[in-house]
Amino acid sequence: MSELDSFESETLANIEASNDEAALEAIRVGVLGKKGTLSARMKTLGKMTPDERSIMGPALNALKNKVNEAISTKREILQDLAIAERLASEKVDVTLPVRPSPADVGRIHPISQVMDEITAIFADMGFSIAEGPDIETDYYNFTALNFPEGHPAREMHDTFFFNPDENGERKVLRTHTSPVQIRTMETQKPPIRIAIPGKTYRQDSDPTHTPMFHQLEGLVVDKSANIANLKWVLEEFCKTFFEVPSLNMRFRPSFFPFTEPSLELDIQCDRSGNEVKFGEGNDWMEILGCGMVHPNVLRSGGLDPDVYQGFAWGIGIDRIAMLKYGMPDLRAFFDADVRWVNHYGFRPLDMPSLLGGLSS
């Protein structure tokens, strides 16, 4: 067997033995590439005599064609095998049930849902949403809100205090969202109409209290704000949120350092069954605290109480969520139990709106 015949047999055998396209491509480059063995042989034709060239030229070209054909044939075989393996590994059992989409499986936490409901209600009334930091100074959390020195709310049993900084000042986890009132008055000229949902923190834990909870604060400041305006805003909010056509309300005198006069709001309800029903019955339930903004608070916000007046209110978002949707224990809100979220949660694409319904 001549050297050329031996080279041909070896090359074709290597092509046949290749088990993937990468190995086949390596053979092609090694034989037919610019620096390949067959290409190197063809470059020697120019140094041969005419008689030698007339013999070797056709032989090398025939070998080149044969190698190309063998590589093409093997490549098609390998591609067919790859497709067959992929089809076998990626096959779908059409008898299995269709997997539900993330939109069907996922659930919106009730707190997020209620915050969206609150936003929809107050946005319709012309309020904007305001936010502030969770870590506050003693000034914004207490002093600017007319909390006197020695007030019980400043003590350790109610407030989470941080260690003193280099100046001896102890920051706190805000105990209410009221500091945002001061921050807004400092940066925005009246008229002010804001709703302030957010996290707050107090040292308390039982079925209706947790160390971290959510609160809604509301503030209106202008030259003519009065109790009648306050009563209308709160009545419209309660009717819309609890989705009842009408309900009776009563205001009782109370005390809050940042409002004067201060009031607590009770709304009509029926507690006779397993659920609390609003807008009917002969029972009453205290729902929130409110009042006219104290002159000292207006001064802390940089406003003249002889020119401007305002009203404010605060309500626990977790509590009204429990009342509206029948959740017995507040602590379950924060247990991260998927079963609880699946039961009480909301479908992610059902955004609350006054037109389509808040809890539809």
ROKE-903314 format. One record per residue (C-alpha): residue number from 1; x, y, z. Coordinates in Angstrom, 1 decimal. Example, Ala and Ser with C-alpha at 12.3 -4.5 7.8 and 13.67 -1.06 7.14 Angstrom:
2
<seq=1 | c1=12.3 | c2=-4.5 | c3=7.8>
<seq=2 | c1=13.7 | c2=-1.1 | c3=7.1>
% end
This chain:
360
<seq=1 | c1=0.0 | c2=0.0 | c3=0.0>
<seq=2 | c1=1.4 | c2=3.4 | c3=-1.0>
<seq=3 | c1=1.9 | c2=6.2 | c3=1.5>
<seq=4 | c1=-1.1 | c2=8.1 | c3=0.0>
<seq=5 | c1=-3.4 | c2=5.1 | c3=0.4>
<seq=6 | c1=-2.3 | c2=4.7 | c3=4.0>
<seq=7 | c1=-3.0 | c2=8.3 | c3=4.7>
<seq=8 | c1=-6.4 | c2=8.0 | c3=3.1>
<seq=9 | c1=-7.3 | c2=5.0 | c3=5.2>
<seq=10 | c1=-6.2 | c2=6.5 | c3=8.4>
<seq=11 | c1=-8.0 | c2=9.8 | c3=7.8>
<seq=12 | c1=-11.3 | c2=8.1 | c3=6.8>
<seq=13 | c1=-11.0 | c2=5.8 | c3=9.8>
<seq=14 | c1=-10.6 | c2=8.9 | c3=12.1>
<seq=15 | c1=-13.6 | c2=10.6 | c3=10.5>
<seq=16 | c1=-15.7 | c2=7.5 | c3=11.1>
<seq=17 | c1=-14.6 | c2=7.1 | c3=14.7>
<seq=18 | c1=-15.4 | c2=10.8 | c3=15.7>
<seq=19 | c1=-18.3 | c2=10.9 | c3=18.1>
<seq=20 | c1=-19.1 | c2=14.6 | c3=18.2>
<seq=21 | c1=-18.9 | c2=17.7 | c3=15.9>
<seq=22 | c1=-16.1 | c2=19.2 | c3=17.8>
<seq=23 | c1=-13.9 | c2=16.1 | c3=17.2>
<seq=24 | c1=-14.9 | c2=16.1 | c3=13.5>
<seq=25 | c1=-14.0 | c2=19.8 | c3=13.1>
<seq=26 | c1=-10.6 | c2=19.1 | c3=14.7>
<seq=27 | c1=-10.0 | c2=16.4 | c3=12.0>
<seq=28 | c1=-11.1 | c2=18.7 | c3=9.2>
<seq=29 | c1=-8.7 | c2=21.5 | c3=10.4>
<seq=30 | c1=-5.9 | c2=19.0 | c3=10.8>
<seq=31 | c1=-6.3 | c2=17.6 | c3=7.3>
<seq=32 | c1=-7.8 | c2=20.4 | c3=5.1>
<seq=33 | c1=-6.9 | c2=23.5 | c3=7.1>
<seq=34 | c1=-4.2 | c2=26.0 | c3=5.9>
<seq=35 | c1=-1.6 | c2=24.1 | c3=7.9>
<seq=36 | c1=-3.3 | c2=20.7 | c3=7.5>
<seq=37 | c1=-1.4 | c2=17.6 | c3=6.3>
<seq=38 | c1=-3.3 | c2=17.3 | c3=3.0>
<seq=39 | c1=-2.9 | c2=21.0 | c3=2.3>
<seq=40 | c1=0.8 | c2=20.7 | c3=3.0>
<seq=41 | c1=1.1 | c2=17.9 | c3=0.4>
<seq=42 | c1=-0.7 | c2=19.9 | c3=-2.2>
<seq=43 | c1=1.7 | c2=22.8 | c3=-1.8>
<seq=44 | c1=4.5 | c2=20.4 | c3=-2.9>
<seq=45 | c1=3.0 | c2=20.1 | c3=-6.4>
<seq=46 | c1=4.8 | c2=23.1 | c3=-7.6>
<seq=47 | c1=8.2 | c2=21.5 | c3=-7.0>
<seq=48 | c1=7.3 | c2=18.3 | c3=-8.9>
<seq=49 | c1=8.1 | c2=17.5 | c3=-12.5>
<seq=50 | c1=5.3 | c2=17.7 | c3=-15.0>
<seq=51 | c1=5.0 | c2=13.9 | c3=-15.1>
<seq=52 | c1=4.9 | c2=13.6 | c3=-11.3>
<seq=53 | c1=2.4 | c2=16.5 | c3=-11.1>
<seq=54 | c1=0.1 | c2=14.8 | c3=-13.7>
<seq=55 | c1=-0.1 | c2=11.8 | c3=-11.4>
<seq=56 | c1=-0.1 | c2=13.4 | c3=-7.9>
<seq=57 | c1=-2.4 | c2=16.3 | c3=-8.7>
<seq=58 | c1=-5.5 | c2=14.3 | c3=-9.6>
<seq=59 | c1=-4.7 | c2=11.9 | c3=-6.8>
<seq=60 | c1=-4.5 | c2=14.6 | c3=-4.1>
<seq=61 | c1=-7.6 | c2=16.4 | c3=-5.4>
<seq=62 | c1=-9.6 | c2=13.1 | c3=-5.4>
<seq=63 | c1=-8.5 | c2=12.5 | c3=-1.8>
<seq=64 | c1=-9.5 | c2=16.0 | c3=-0.8>
<seq=65 | c1=-12.9 | c2=15.5 | c3=-2.3>
<seq=66 | c1=-13.3 | c2=12.1 | c3=-0.7>
<seq=67 | c1=-12.3 | c2=13.6 | c3=2.7>
<seq=68 | c1=-14.7 | c2=16.5 | c3=2.3>
<seq=69 | c1=-17.5 | c2=14.1 | c3=1.4>
<seq=70 | c1=-16.8 | c2=11.8 | c3=4.3>
<seq=71 | c1=-16.7 | c2=14.8 | c3=6.8>
<seq=72 | c1=-20.1 | c2=16.1 | c3=5.4>
<seq=73 | c1=-21.7 | c2=12.7 | c3=5.7>
<seq=74 | c1=-20.4 | c2=12.2 | c3=9.2>
<seq=75 | c1=-21.5 | c2=15.7 | c3=10.2>
<seq=76 | c1=-25.1 | c2=15.0 | c3=9.1>
<seq=77 | c1=-25.1 | c2=11.8 | c3=11.1>
<seq=78 | c1=-23.8 | c2=13.5 | c3=14.2>
<seq=79 | c1=-26.4 | c2=16.3 | c3=13.9>
<seq=80 | c1=-29.2 | c2=13.8 | c3=13.5>
<seq=81 | c1=-28.0 | c2=11.9 | c3=16.6>
<seq=82 | c1=-27.8 | c2=15.2 | c3=18.6>
<seq=83 | c1=-31.4 | c2=16.1 | c3=17.6>
<seq=84 | c1=-32.6 | c2=12.7 | c3=18.6>
<seq=85 | c1=-30.9 | c2=12.9 | c3=22.0>
<seq=86 | c1=-32.3 | c2=16.3 | c3=22.6>
<seq=87 | c1=-35.8 | c2=15.2 | c3=21.7>
<seq=88 | c1=-35.5 | c2=12.3 | c3=24.0>
<seq=89 | c1=-34.2 | c2=14.4 | c3=26.9>
<seq=90 | c1=-36.6 | c2=17.3 | c3=26.4>
<seq=91 | c1=-39.8 | c2=15.5 | c3=25.6>
<seq=92 | c1=-43.0 | c2=16.6 | c3=27.3>
<seq=93 | c1=-45.5 | c2=14.3 | c3=28.8>
<seq=94 | c1=-48.8 | c2=15.8 | c3=27.4>
<seq=95 | c1=-50.8 | c2=13.7 | c3=29.8>
<seq=96 | c1=-49.5 | c2=15.7 | c3=32.8>
<seq=97 | c1=-51.6 | c2=18.7 | c3=34.0>
<seq=98 | c1=-50.5 | c2=22.2 | c3=32.9>
<seq=99 | c1=-48.5 | c2=24.0 | c3=35.5>
<seq=100 | c1=-50.2 | c2=27.1 | c3=36.8>
<seq=101 | c1=-48.6 | c2=30.4 | c3=35.9>
<seq=102 | c1=-46.8 | c2=32.6 | c3=38.5>
<seq=103 | c1=-49.7 | c2=35.0 | c3=38.3>
<seq=104 | c1=-52.1 | c2=32.2 | c3=39.4>
<seq=105 | c1=-49.8 | c2=30.8 | c3=42.1>
<seq=106 | c1=-48.4 | c2=34.0 | c3=43.6>
<seq=107 | c1=-50.2 | c2=36.0 | c3=46.3>
<seq=108 | c1=-50.1 | c2=39.6 | c3=47.5>
<seq=109 | c1=-49.7 | c2=39.9 | c3=51.2>
<seq=110 | c1=-52.8 | c2=41.5 | c3=52.9>
<seq=111 | c1=-50.7 | c2=44.4 | c3=54.2>
<seq=112 | c1=-49.5 | c2=45.3 | c3=50.7>
<seq=113 | c1=-53.1 | c2=44.9 | c3=49.5>
<seq=114 | c1=-54.5 | c2=47.2 | c3=52.2>
<seq=115 | c1=-51.8 | c2=49.8 | c3=51.6>
<seq=116 | c1=-52.8 | c2=49.8 | c3=47.9>
<seq=117 | c1=-56.5 | c2=50.2 | c3=48.9>
<seq=118 | c1=-55.6 | c2=53.1 | c3=51.2>
<seq=119 | c1=-53.6 | c2=54.8 | c3=48.5>
<seq=120 | c1=-56.5 | c2=54.4 | c3=46.0>
<seq=121 | c1=-59.0 | c2=56.0 | c3=48.5>
<seq=122 | c1=-56.9 | c2=59.0 | c3=49.5>
<seq=123 | c1=-55.6 | c2=59.6 | c3=46.0>
<seq=124 | c1=-59.2 | c2=59.9 | c3=44.9>
<seq=125 | c1=-59.7 | c2=62.6 | c3=47.6>
<seq=126 | c1=-56.7 | c2=64.6 | c3=46.4>
<seq=127 | c1=-54.1 | c2=63.4 | c3=48.9>
<seq=128 | c1=-50.5 | c2=62.6 | c3=48.0>
<seq=129 | c1=-48.5 | c2=59.8 | c3=49.6>
<seq=130 | c1=-45.6 | c2=60.8 | c3=51.8>
<seq=131 | c1=-42.8 | c2=58.7 | c3=53.4>
<seq=132 | c1=-40.0 | c2=59.1 | c3=55.9>
<seq=133 | c1=-37.1 | c2=57.2 | c3=57.5>
<seq=134 | c1=-37.7 | c2=54.3 | c3=59.9>
<seq=135 | c1=-34.8 | c2=55.5 | c3=62.1>
<seq=136 | c1=-35.6 | c2=58.9 | c3=63.6>
<seq=137 | c1=-34.1 | c2=61.4 | c3=65.9>
<seq=138 | c1=-35.6 | c2=62.2 | c3=69.3>
<seq=139 | c1=-36.5 | c2=65.6 | c3=68.0>
<seq=140 | c1=-38.7 | c2=64.4 | c3=65.1>
<seq=141 | c1=-40.2 | c2=61.5 | c3=66.9>
<seq=142 | c1=-41.0 | c2=63.3 | c3=70.2>
<seq=143 | c1=-40.0 | c2=66.9 | c3=70.7>
<seq=144 | c1=-41.3 | c2=68.4 | c3=67.5>
<seq=145 | c1=-44.6 | c2=66.6 | c3=68.1>
<seq=146 | c1=-45.1 | c2=68.3 | c3=71.5>
<seq=147 | c1=-44.1 | c2=65.3 | c3=73.7>
<seq=148 | c1=-42.8 | c2=66.9 | c3=76.9>
<seq=149 | c1=-39.7 | c2=65.7 | c3=78.7>
<seq=150 | c1=-40.5 | c2=62.7 | c3=80.9>
<seq=151 | c1=-43.5 | c2=61.6 | c3=78.8>
<seq=152 | c1=-44.0 | c2=57.8 | c3=79.2>
<seq=153 | c1=-43.7 | c2=57.2 | c3=75.5>
<seq=154 | c1=-40.1 | c2=58.2 | c3=75.7>
<seq=155 | c1=-39.3 | c2=55.4 | c3=78.1>
<seq=156 | c1=-37.6 | c2=52.1 | c3=77.3>
<seq=157 | c1=-40.8 | c2=50.1 | c3=77.8>
<seq=158 | c1=-42.4 | c2=51.6 | c3=74.7>
<seq=159 | c1=-39.5 | c2=52.7 | c3=72.4>
<seq=160 | c1=-36.6 | c2=51.0 | c3=70.8>
<seq=161 | c1=-33.6 | c2=53.2 | c3=71.5>
<seq=162 | c1=-30.2 | c2=52.9 | c3=69.7>
<seq=163 | c1=-26.9 | c2=53.3 | c3=71.6>
<seq=164 | c1=-25.8 | c2=56.9 | c3=72.0>
<seq=165 | c1=-23.6 | c2=58.3 | c3=69.1>
<seq=166 | c1=-20.5 | c2=60.4 | c3=69.5>
<seq=167 | c1=-22.6 | c2=63.4 | c3=70.4>
<seq=168 | c1=-24.5 | c2=61.5 | c3=73.1>
<seq=169 | c1=-27.7 | c2=61.5 | c3=71.0>
<seq=170 | c1=-29.8 | c2=58.3 | c3=70.9>
<seq=171 | c1=-31.8 | c2=57.7 | c3=67.8>
<seq=172 | c1=-35.0 | c2=55.6 | c3=67.9>
<seq=173 | c1=-37.0 | c2=53.3 | c3=65.7>
<seq=174 | c1=-39.9 | c2=55.6 | c3=65.0>
<seq=175 | c1=-42.9 | c2=54.8 | c3=67.2>
<seq=176 | c1=-45.4 | c2=56.3 | c3=64.8>
<seq=177 | c1=-45.4 | c2=57.8 | c3=61.3>
<seq=178 | c1=-46.1 | c2=61.3 | c3=62.7>
<seq=179 | c1=-42.5 | c2=62.5 | c3=62.2>
<seq=180 | c1=-43.3 | c2=62.7 | c3=58.5>
<seq=181 | c1=-45.8 | c2=65.5 | c3=59.3>
<seq=182 | c1=-42.9 | c2=67.7 | c3=60.6>
<seq=183 | c1=-40.6 | c2=66.8 | c3=57.7>
<seq=184 | c1=-43.4 | c2=67.6 | c3=55.2>
<seq=185 | c1=-44.2 | c2=71.0 | c3=56.8>
<seq=186 | c1=-40.6 | c2=71.9 | c3=56.8>
<seq=187 | c1=-40.2 | c2=71.4 | c3=53.1>
<seq=188 | c1=-43.7 | c2=72.0 | c3=51.6>
<seq=189 | c1=-45.9 | c2=75.1 | c3=51.8>
<seq=190 | c1=-49.6 | c2=74.8 | c3=52.6>
<seq=191 | c1=-52.0 | c2=73.6 | c3=51.5>
<seq=192 | c1=-50.8 | c2=70.2 | c3=52.6>
<seq=193 | c1=-52.9 | c2=67.0 | c3=52.1>
<seq=194 | c1=-50.8 | c2=63.8 | c3=52.7>
<seq=195 | c1=-51.4 | c2=60.2 | c3=53.7>
<seq=196 | c1=-48.4 | c2=58.5 | c3=55.3>
<seq=197 | c1=-48.4 | c2=54.7 | c3=55.4>
<seq=198 | c1=-45.4 | c2=53.0 | c3=56.8>
<seq=199 | c1=-43.7 | c2=50.7 | c3=59.4>
<seq=200 | c1=-43.6 | c2=51.7 | c3=63.1>
<seq=201 | c1=-42.0 | c2=50.0 | c3=66.1>
<seq=202 | c1=-42.9 | c2=49.6 | c3=69.8>
<seq=203 | c1=-42.0 | c2=47.0 | c3=72.4>
<seq=204 | c1=-45.3 | c2=45.1 | c3=72.5>
<seq=205 | c1=-46.3 | c2=41.6 | c3=71.5>
<seq=206 | c1=-49.7 | c2=39.8 | c3=71.8>
<seq=207 | c1=-52.5 | c2=38.7 | c3=69.4>
<seq=208 | c1=-53.3 | c2=42.3 | c3=68.5>
<seq=209 | c1=-49.8 | c2=43.9 | c3=68.9>
<seq=210 | c1=-46.4 | c2=43.2 | c3=67.4>
<seq=211 | c1=-43.0 | c2=44.9 | c3=67.9>
<seq=212 | c1=-43.2 | c2=46.0 | c3=64.2>
<seq=213 | c1=-46.5 | c2=47.1 | c3=62.8>
<seq=214 | c1=-47.9 | c2=49.4 | c3=60.1>
<seq=215 | c1=-49.6 | c2=52.7 | c3=60.6>
<seq=216 | c1=-51.4 | c2=55.2 | c3=58.4>
<seq=217 | c1=-51.0 | c2=58.9 | c3=59.3>
<seq=218 | c1=-53.0 | c2=61.6 | c3=57.6>
<seq=219 | c1=-52.4 | c2=65.4 | c3=57.7>
<seq=220 | c1=-54.2 | c2=68.4 | c3=56.2>
<seq=221 | c1=-53.0 | c2=71.9 | c3=56.7>
<seq=222 | c1=-54.4 | c2=75.1 | c3=55.2>
<seq=223 | c1=-56.0 | c2=78.3 | c3=56.4>
<seq=224 | c1=-59.5 | c2=76.9 | c3=56.8>
<seq=225 | c1=-59.1 | c2=73.2 | c3=57.9>
<seq=226 | c1=-61.6 | c2=72.4 | c3=60.6>
<seq=227 | c1=-63.3 | c2=69.5 | c3=62.5>
<seq=228 | c1=-66.1 | c2=69.3 | c3=60.0>
<seq=229 | c1=-63.6 | c2=68.6 | c3=57.2>
<seq=230 | c1=-61.9 | c2=66.0 | c3=59.4>
<seq=231 | c1=-65.2 | c2=64.2 | c3=60.1>
<seq=232 | c1=-66.1 | c2=64.1 | c3=56.4>
<seq=233 | c1=-62.7 | c2=62.7 | c3=55.4>
<seq=234 | c1=-62.8 | c2=60.0 | c3=58.0>
<seq=235 | c1=-66.4 | c2=59.0 | c3=57.2>
<seq=236 | c1=-65.7 | c2=58.8 | c3=53.5>
<seq=237 | c1=-62.5 | c2=56.7 | c3=54.2>
<seq=238 | c1=-64.3 | c2=54.3 | c3=56.5>
<seq=239 | c1=-67.3 | c2=53.8 | c3=54.2>
<seq=240 | c1=-65.0 | c2=53.2 | c3=51.2>
<seq=241 | c1=-62.5 | c2=51.0 | c3=52.9>
<seq=242 | c1=-65.0 | c2=48.7 | c3=54.6>
<seq=243 | c1=-67.2 | c2=48.9 | c3=51.5>
<seq=244 | c1=-70.5 | c2=49.8 | c3=53.1>
<seq=245 | c1=-73.0 | c2=52.4 | c3=51.8>
<seq=246 | c1=-73.3 | c2=54.2 | c3=55.1>
<seq=247 | c1=-72.2 | c2=53.9 | c3=58.8>
<seq=248 | c1=-72.7 | c2=55.9 | c3=61.9>
<seq=249 | c1=-69.7 | c2=57.4 | c3=63.7>
<seq=250 | c1=-69.1 | c2=59.0 | c3=67.1>
<seq=251 | c1=-66.2 | c2=61.0 | c3=68.4>
<seq=252 | c1=-65.0 | c2=60.9 | c3=72.0>
<seq=253 | c1=-62.6 | c2=63.3 | c3=73.7>
<seq=254 | c1=-59.2 | c2=62.0 | c3=74.2>
<seq=255 | c1=-55.6 | c2=63.2 | c3=74.6>
<seq=256 | c1=-52.7 | c2=63.1 | c3=72.2>
<seq=257 | c1=-49.7 | c2=65.5 | c3=72.7>
<seq=258 | c1=-49.7 | c2=66.5 | c3=69.0>
<seq=259 | c1=-53.4 | c2=67.4 | c3=68.6>
<seq=260 | c1=-55.8 | c2=69.8 | c3=70.4>
<seq=261 | c1=-58.6 | c2=69.0 | c3=70.7>
<seq=262 | c1=-58.0 | c2=65.3 | c3=70.5>
<seq=263 | c1=-60.6 | c2=62.7 | c3=69.6>
<seq=264 | c1=-61.1 | c2=59.0 | c3=69.3>
<seq=265 | c1=-63.4 | c2=57.7 | c3=66.6>
<seq=266 | c1=-65.8 | c2=54.8 | c3=67.1>
<seq=267 | c1=-67.8 | c2=53.3 | c3=64.2>
<seq=268 | c1=-71.0 | c2=51.4 | c3=64.2>
<seq=269 | c1=-70.7 | c2=47.6 | c3=64.0>
<seq=270 | c1=-72.4 | c2=44.3 | c3=64.7>
<seq=271 | c1=-70.5 | c2=41.8 | c3=66.8>
<seq=272 | c1=-73.2 | c2=39.2 | c3=67.3>
<seq=273 | c1=-71.8 | c2=36.7 | c3=64.8>
<seq=274 | c1=-68.4 | c2=35.2 | c3=64.1>
<seq=275 | c1=-67.5 | c2=38.3 | c3=62.0>
<seq=276 | c1=-67.6 | c2=42.0 | c3=62.8>
<seq=277 | c1=-70.0 | c2=43.7 | c3=60.4>
<seq=278 | c1=-69.7 | c2=47.5 | c3=59.9>
<seq=279 | c1=-72.5 | c2=49.9 | c3=59.1>
<seq=280 | c1=-75.1 | c2=47.9 | c3=61.0>
<seq=281 | c1=-76.0 | c2=46.7 | c3=64.5>
<seq=282 | c1=-75.9 | c2=48.5 | c3=67.8>
<seq=283 | c1=-72.2 | c2=48.0 | c3=68.9>
<seq=284 | c1=-69.3 | c2=50.4 | c3=68.6>
<seq=285 | c1=-65.7 | c2=49.9 | c3=67.9>
<seq=286 | c1=-62.8 | c2=52.4 | c3=68.4>
<seq=287 | c1=-61.0 | c2=52.6 | c3=65.1>
<seq=288 | c1=-58.6 | c2=55.5 | c3=65.2>
<seq=289 | c1=-57.3 | c2=58.7 | c3=66.9>
<seq=290 | c1=-57.5 | c2=62.1 | c3=65.4>
<seq=291 | c1=-57.7 | c2=65.8 | c3=66.2>
<seq=292 | c1=-56.7 | c2=69.3 | c3=65.2>
<seq=293 | c1=-53.0 | c2=69.8 | c3=64.9>
<seq=294 | c1=-51.5 | c2=71.4 | c3=68.0>
<seq=295 | c1=-50.2 | c2=74.9 | c3=67.5>
<seq=296 | c1=-46.8 | c2=73.8 | c3=68.9>
<seq=297 | c1=-46.6 | c2=71.2 | c3=66.2>
<seq=298 | c1=-47.3 | c2=73.8 | c3=63.5>
<seq=299 | c1=-44.5 | c2=76.0 | c3=64.9>
<seq=300 | c1=-42.1 | c2=73.0 | c3=64.9>
<seq=301 | c1=-42.9 | c2=72.6 | c3=61.2>
<seq=302 | c1=-42.1 | c2=76.3 | c3=60.5>
<seq=303 | c1=-45.8 | c2=77.4 | c3=60.2>
<seq=304 | c1=-47.6 | c2=80.2 | c3=61.9>
<seq=305 | c1=-50.5 | c2=78.8 | c3=63.9>
<seq=306 | c1=-52.2 | c2=82.2 | c3=63.7>
<seq=307 | c1=-52.4 | c2=81.8 | c3=59.9>
<seq=308 | c1=-52.6 | c2=78.0 | c3=59.4>
<seq=309 | c1=-54.5 | c2=75.2 | c3=61.1>
<seq=310 | c1=-54.8 | c2=71.6 | c3=60.3>
<seq=311 | c1=-56.1 | c2=68.2 | c3=61.3>
<seq=312 | c1=-54.5 | c2=64.8 | c3=61.5>
<seq=313 | c1=-55.3 | c2=61.2 | c3=62.3>
<seq=314 | c1=-53.6 | c2=57.9 | c3=62.8>
<seq=315 | c1=-54.8 | c2=54.3 | c3=62.3>
<seq=316 | c1=-53.2 | c2=50.9 | c3=62.5>
<seq=317 | c1=-53.1 | c2=49.3 | c3=59.0>
<seq=318 | c1=-52.7 | c2=45.8 | c3=60.4>
<seq=319 | c1=-55.7 | c2=46.2 | c3=62.7>
<seq=320 | c1=-58.1 | c2=47.4 | c3=60.0>
<seq=321 | c1=-56.8 | c2=44.6 | c3=57.7>
<seq=322 | c1=-57.7 | c2=42.1 | c3=60.5>
<seq=323 | c1=-61.2 | c2=43.7 | c3=60.9>
<seq=324 | c1=-62.0 | c2=43.8 | c3=57.2>
<seq=325 | c1=-60.7 | c2=40.3 | c3=56.2>
<seq=326 | c1=-61.3 | c2=38.4 | c3=59.4>
<seq=327 | c1=-57.8 | c2=37.5 | c3=60.5>
<seq=328 | c1=-57.7 | c2=36.5 | c3=64.2>
<seq=329 | c1=-54.1 | c2=37.0 | c3=65.1>
<seq=330 | c1=-51.8 | c2=39.8 | c3=64.1>
<seq=331 | c1=-48.7 | c2=37.8 | c3=64.7>
<seq=332 | c1=-49.5 | c2=35.5 | c3=61.8>
<seq=333 | c1=-48.9 | c2=38.5 | c3=59.5>
<seq=334 | c1=-45.2 | c2=38.2 | c3=60.1>
<seq=335 | c1=-44.7 | c2=34.4 | c3=60.4>
<seq=336 | c1=-43.9 | c2=33.9 | c3=56.6>
<seq=337 | c1=-46.2 | c2=30.9 | c3=56.5>
<seq=338 | c1=-47.0 | c2=30.2 | c3=52.8>
<seq=339 | c1=-50.2 | c2=28.4 | c3=53.8>
<seq=340 | c1=-51.4 | c2=31.6 | c3=55.5>
<seq=341 | c1=-50.5 | c2=33.8 | c3=52.6>
<seq=342 | c1=-52.2 | c2=31.4 | c3=50.2>
<seq=343 | c1=-55.4 | c2=31.6 | c3=52.3>
<seq=344 | c1=-55.5 | c2=35.3 | c3=53.0>
<seq=345 | c1=-53.5 | c2=36.7 | c3=50.1>
<seq=346 | c1=-54.7 | c2=38.4 | c3=47.0>
<seq=347 | c1=-54.1 | c2=37.6 | c3=43.3>
<seq=348 | c1=-51.3 | c2=39.8 | c3=42.0>
<seq=349 | c1=-53.2 | c2=41.3 | c3=39.0>
<seq=350 | c1=-56.3 | c2=42.3 | c3=41.0>
<seq=351 | c1=-55.3 | c2=45.9 | c3=41.7>
<seq=352 | c1=-57.7 | c2=47.7 | c3=44.0>
<seq=353 | c1=-59.6 | c2=50.6 | c3=42.5>
<seq=354 | c1=-62.6 | c2=52.6 | c3=43.4>
<seq=355 | c1=-64.3 | c2=51.7 | c3=40.1>
<seq=356 | c1=-63.6 | c2=48.0 | c3=40.1>
<seq=357 | c1=-63.8 | c2=47.4 | c3=43.8>
<seq=358 | c1=-61.1 | c2=47.5 | c3=46.5>
<seq=359 | c1=-61.0 | c2=43.8 | c3=47.4>
<seq=360 | c1=-62.4 | c2=42.2 | c3=44.2>
% end
